[in-house]
């Protein structure tokens, strides 16, 4: 809810207005429409519980003292808070190193993709050159290829160049970004070409135009792309699982996943602490950039 | 732009200006797509080609040997793989129609609500999507746990006996499918409501004056006009359903007795447990073909010819 002012007075008014809207839509409805509204609230609330309760349960369990974390009947709301589940999950494991690895990989892939995809998005939407349509078609149709279909050749490629179990090995496949190019093309296309022409008449070279005009104007698109790429890389599992072989090079997801198979299998308190630790950055990012998320989902989609 | 000569042709001086200008345009076009295209070539197109080639080969210490269709023949006659392939389709059958129905129903319903509640529900539905597959697997592993999980506890309160959700032949796949539905449709719901915003309001006003009910309005206005977005949800949903992996690896390891294994899991097993890259690539190529067939068929079926 970042778009909403954080001052308390306007905020109170804002809530009152929302409540007013709800009341008005109720008042203006016919009896038949009221039935629909009631059904809508009931069904949507039920599905919201289905969506949110597992995450609540994860956090609640993680924060309970280990001795009562798994007790049944359960304590629905933790009465005492403890970080011991986190201690158990972290003990004897290079969790900080895994976190650092995940951050390095996600940041690097995001940075490269943003630059490459914005450049290509500009090229595909504002430049005319032979082969443009067919190249773009190639990018778009490759978005359908299951990543799993490429994993074996990619692994062999990395092995050939000695990149298995290295940062570059983790990062490299993320640099091919058909989705990013598609998204940025859709975005840059909406920018008025007159602006670029005007800058060119003022004597700006192509690189100047890109740097001074395209990049700043593309910021909203870049924000959406950046968030999605970072989130995807932070959550990535299959590729980091395959391309890393030493415990020190694991990313957070892979490190904890393998740990779950070895030791934490039935220690659900510690398992939920690990899950909470992995989910927390994404949940925080989501709450800060909520509107970018909600908008981003629709940019990549279709009009209709 | 350039002045045209009275005779209808460009003067020499103008031509000199125009032609290089076009080439300059080409050059900068290629310049801007160059970095992304090199990466695309190395990390998407080349692996695609290599995957197809590997599927006809056997790798050994001596190098790569052409074995024709041997890898495919082996897989087709292998019971375990047949089961994985069937399971892959079963996942799609259990996931896609129900998923489209679920997201469409929820989108239609919350679209009626005031903006504040819409945003709240959309965020709630989307939250599981931002957490990772590993996180969700951990959480649902706990919920489904026979001894400590909430599911058996709650069912026990109403007298339904404990079940081994993930290790019972009858319930293992359905448990994974339920988890998929509970965590996957946030993005689709957001997309559908956004598309509904593009439908002209006066259509609904007219329908309302005619006394059309919510269901009537939905089936005769919203759903037909929403066809492209529904197609998108169906296609991305099927692609996702063909590629479930993290949950299978972390929650069931393909078991019990291969009942939850799918093609993607076979690629992993053949490639990185048996280290048979040829067979793994053959599975990958088959998966790719199935994906293309499913996506293209749906695109054809749901292709829209409506304009508004």
Interface residues (C-beta under 8 A of the other chain):
Chain A: X1 X18 X21 X22 X25 X32 X33 X36 X37 X39 X40 X41 X43 X44 X47 X48 X50 X51 X52 X54 X55 X57 X58 X61 X70 X72 X73 X74 X115 X116 X117 X119 X120 X122 X123 X124 X127 X128 X129 X130 X132 X135 X138 X139 X142 X144 X145 X146 X147 X148 X149 X150 X151 X152 X153 X154 X155 X156 X157 X172 X173 X175 X176 X177 X178 X180 X181 X206 X210 X231 X234 X235 X237 X238 X242 X253 X256 X257 X260 X261 X266 X268 X271 X272 X274 X275 X278 X279 X282 X283 X285 X286 X290 X293 X294 X297 X298 X301 X302 X303 X304
Chain B: X25 X26 X28 X29 X30 X31 X32 X33 X35 X36 X37 X39 X40 X42 X43 X44 X45 X46 X47 X48 X50 X51 X54 X105 X106 X109 X110 X112 X113 X114 X115 X116 X117 X119 X120 X121 X122 X123 X124 X125 X126 X127 X128 X130 X131 X132 X133 X134 X135 X136 X137 X138 X139 X140 X141 X142 X143 X145 X148 X150 X153 X182 X183 X186 X187 X190 X191 X194 X195 X198 X213 X214 X225 X226 X227 X228 X229 X231 X232 X239 X242 X243 X245 X246 X249 X250 X264 X267 X268 X271 X272 X277 X280 X281 X284 X285 X287 X288 X291 X292 X295 X304
